[in-house]
Amino acid sequence: MAFDLNFLNLLDQDTVTGVYPTLNTTVGRPSAAGLGLSDRDYANGYTSGALLQTILTRIAASPDRPDIRYGLPQLYQSPRVVRFGMRFLF
């Protein structure tokens, strides 16, 4: 018979393991409706590069709104875990 005792995060520290990585959530791909185009023209404009200037103009015109969560702690170390085990060896 064997007994096991396993501790994870013995001192129950709330150590930060990750921070919020996104600086600006407003910049993204504009929709076809937002540019006043049909879905077909929108897709063709992307593949041919015809919409490049329109998209760059829209991105430049949108206000730069940094996300207030940027750089703040997002992930923490797991809480304390204690495991007891017993095995029969034969």
WOQUILIN-V648839 format. One record per backbone hydrogen bond with DSSP energy under -1.0 kcal/mol. NH is the residue of the N-H (numbers start at 0). CO is the residue of the C=O. E is the energy in kcal/mol with one decimal. If there is no record, write none. Layout:
<<NH/CO/E> <NH/CO/E>>
This chain:
<<1/86/-2.7> <3/84/-2.7> <5/82/-2.5> <7/80/-2.7> <11/8/-2.0> <16/74/-2.5> <17/74/-1.2> <19/71/-2.4> <34/30/-1.1> <36/31/-2.5> <41/37/-2.3> <42/38/-2.4> <43/39/-2.5> <44/40/-2.2> <45/41/-1.6> <46/42/-2.1> <47/43/-2.1> <48/44/-1.3> <50/44/-1.5> <51/48/-1.2> <54/50/-2.7> <55/51/-2.6> <56/52/-2.2> <57/53/-2.1> <58/54/-2.5> <59/55/-2.3> <60/56/-1.8> <61/57/-1.4> <64/62/-1.0> <66/22/-3.2> <69/66/-1.6> <70/19/-2.4> <71/68/-2.2> <73/17/-2.9> <74/17/-2.0> <76/14/-2.1> <80/7/-2.3> <82/5/-2.9> <84/3/-2.5> <86/1/-3.1>>
